[in-house]
Each structure stands twice: as structure tokens, then as C-alpha cells.
């Protein structure tokens, strides 16, 4: 619709009182939109499509992840809306940076007794999430801090880890991705208390979300002193870590 109206992304975003990145993600289908927003866009672009409005109503009920058996109010729902992810990982490579064989080995280890089809379903979902790192127009910003133990653990065997390490170095060349390592030689550090993820959003009124996953579930924290503590902890660890390109 926007292209037909000959409006640039910047001009349309300004007219709709949205950030450029938010409108871009809306056009790419990466965020759920309200019927009100779609009607505002139609007014701006001087078009009317009742079928599209009905599609939006139906889409509001389900995100893309529900097609894979994943409900709302989970991590993917939040990550899809985020513009930046800060991930501190102790024992595993973060999901956004995992190769297919690595993630499959992780799912197999964590899902004893789960069917092959369910494991492959989880793999497909994770690969879809990774696409945002490679979006040419509005890529997801990722800062990943890895404890050295995550690089040493032989998940899936030597060949899988060899491919995974090569992939990390390749991903680190992306302008929107920074990967740093906390070396064993540094001894004890703040991150040893556990892995966590901080998600940030492009809209100024949206506060960051702290996500902590554990074996039996996960915790979302959207307000309180824990957010500031997590942010300071991440900054402290990042200052101690070395870029993976410099890690030996």
C-alpha cells in the first residue's frame, strides 16, 4: 500500500506517529498490529480493503509462533517486539547464534522422550527467530556474552562444535552483532549466578524486559530494581569480556 501511494518509509512513519523501525517491522509482518493502525494506514495511503482488516482481526488472535504450538505471553512473543537483545549465557550458545545441528543436540538433550517431530518443530521455530539478525533493513541488535565454558562444552560432538565456533566468528562480523567471551582465567564473576537476557524496545515508552529461563520454566520481570541490577551486571561483565575475534 505504501509503495503505491509513493510515500517513503520515513514520511509514512512520521505521519503515523511511529518510529521508522516500528513501521518497517509492521510492514515485514514481524509484529502484530491493531485494526486501528491498519485503518490509519489505509486513510494515509488512500485505500480501503475490508478483507485486509478482517485478516488483521484474525492475526491479532495468533502470532506466527502459534502455528508451531507455542502460546503467547512467552519469550518469543517478547523477542519479536524487541529491537535489541543482551544475552548473558553460562553453559550454552544463545539460541539466536546456534547452528541447526547444535540446537538439535540441545533439544534432544533437554527433551528426553520427546518425539522427533516435536524436536524438529523446535528447530524450525529457532531458525525463524534467527532471521531477524539478517534483516537488511531493520536487523535485531544482539550483544552476547558467553562464558568460556559454553565454548568448551562438546554439545553434539567435535564436528558440531567446530561448525558452531566457525558460525560464531561469522556472525560476529555482522554490524548488528557483538559476541564477547568471559575467559576462565578471569576466575569468579557476576555472571556465575546464572544466565539472563535483557530485551529492549524501540518505542521510548516501552521499558526493557528481563528474562530468566530455568529448567522448569521462566521468569519475566518488567519493572522493579532487578532491571537496573541486571543492566549494571551486564555492563560490568561486558567490560571484563573480550571480543570473540580476539579470544584464543
Residue pairs with C-beta under 8 A, 6 or more apart in sequence:
1 41
1 42
1 45
1 47
2 9
2 12
2 27
2 41
2 45
4 45
4 47
5 44
5 45
5 46
5 47
7 15
7 44
7 45
9 20
9 23
9 24
9 27
10 20
12 23
12 41
12 44
12 45
13 19
13 20
13 22
13 23
15 44
16 23
16 37
16 40
16 41
16 44
18 26
19 202
19 203
21 83
21 138
21 202
22 31
22 202
22 203
24 137
24 138
25 31
25 138
26 33
26 37
28 135
28 137
28 138
29 64
30 80
30 132
31 80
31 81
32 59
32 60
32 63
33 56
33 59
33 60
34 56
34 60
35 53
35 56
35 57
35 60
38 52
38 53
38 56
39 53
42 48
42 49
42 52
63 72
63 76
63 77
63 80
64 80
64 128
65 74
65 76
65 77
65 80
65 125
66 72
68 121
68 124
68 125
69 121
70 76
70 125
74 218
75 197
75 211
75 213
75 218
76 125
76 129
78 199
78 209
78 211
78 220
79 85
79 129
79 199
81 201
81 206
82 140
82 199
82 200
82 201
82 209
83 140
83 141
83 200
83 201
83 202
84 140
84 141
84 142
84 143
84 199
84 200
85 96
85 140
85 141
85 142
85 143
85 197
85 198
85 199
85 200
86 143
86 145
86 197
86 198
86 199
86 200
86 234
87 94
87 96
87 142
87 143
87 144
87 145
87 195
87 197
87 198
88 145
88 191
88 195
88 196
88 197
88 233
88 234
88 237
89 144
89 145
89 146
89 147
89 150
89 195
90 147
90 149
90 150
90 191
90 192
90 194
90 195
91 147
91 149
91 150
91 153
91 195
92 106
92 150
92 153
92 155
92 195
93 102
93 146
93 150
93 151
93 155
93 164
93 168
94 142
94 144
94 146
94 197
95 103
95 126
95 129
95 130
96 129
96 130
96 133
96 140
96 142
96 144
97 130
97 142
97 144
97 167
97 168
97 171
97 177
97 179
98 106
98 126
98 164
99 160
99 163
99 164
99 167
100 123
100 127
101 156
101 160
101 163
101 164
102 155
102 156
102 160
102 161
102 163
102 164
103 122
103 123
103 126
103 127
104 119
104 120
104 123
104 156
105 155
105 156
105 157
105 160
106 155
107 114
107 119
107 122
107 123
108 119
109 155
111 118
111 119
111 122
132 139
132 140
133 139
133 140
133 142
133 171
133 174
133 176
133 177
134 174
139 174
139 175
139 176
140 176
141 176
141 177
142 176
142 177
142 178
143 177
143 178
143 180
143 234
143 238
144 177
144 178
144 179
144 180
145 180
145 181
145 182
145 191
145 234
145 237
145 238
145 241
146 179
146 180
146 181
146 182
146 244
147 181
147 182
147 191
147 192
148 181
148 182
148 183
148 184
149 184
151 165
151 181
153 161
154 161
155 161
155 164
156 164
168 179
168 244
169 244
169 245
171 177
171 179
172 178
172 179
172 243
172 244
172 245
178 243
179 243
179 244
180 238
180 241
180 242
180 243
180 244
181 241
181 242
181 243
181 244
181 247
182 189
182 191
182 237
182 240
182 241
183 241
183 242
183 247
186 240
189 237
189 240
190 233
190 236
190 237
191 233
191 237
194 212
194 214
195 212
195 213
196 210
196 211
196 212
196 230
196 233
197 210
197 211
197 212
197 213
198 208
198 209
198 210
198 211
198 227
198 230
198 231
198 234
199 208
199 209
199 211
200 208
201 207
201 208
207 222
207 223
207 227
208 227
208 231
209 220
209 221
209 222
210 219
210 220
210 221
210 222
210 226
210 227
210 230
211 218
211 219
211 220
211 221
212 218
212 219
212 221
221 227
221 230
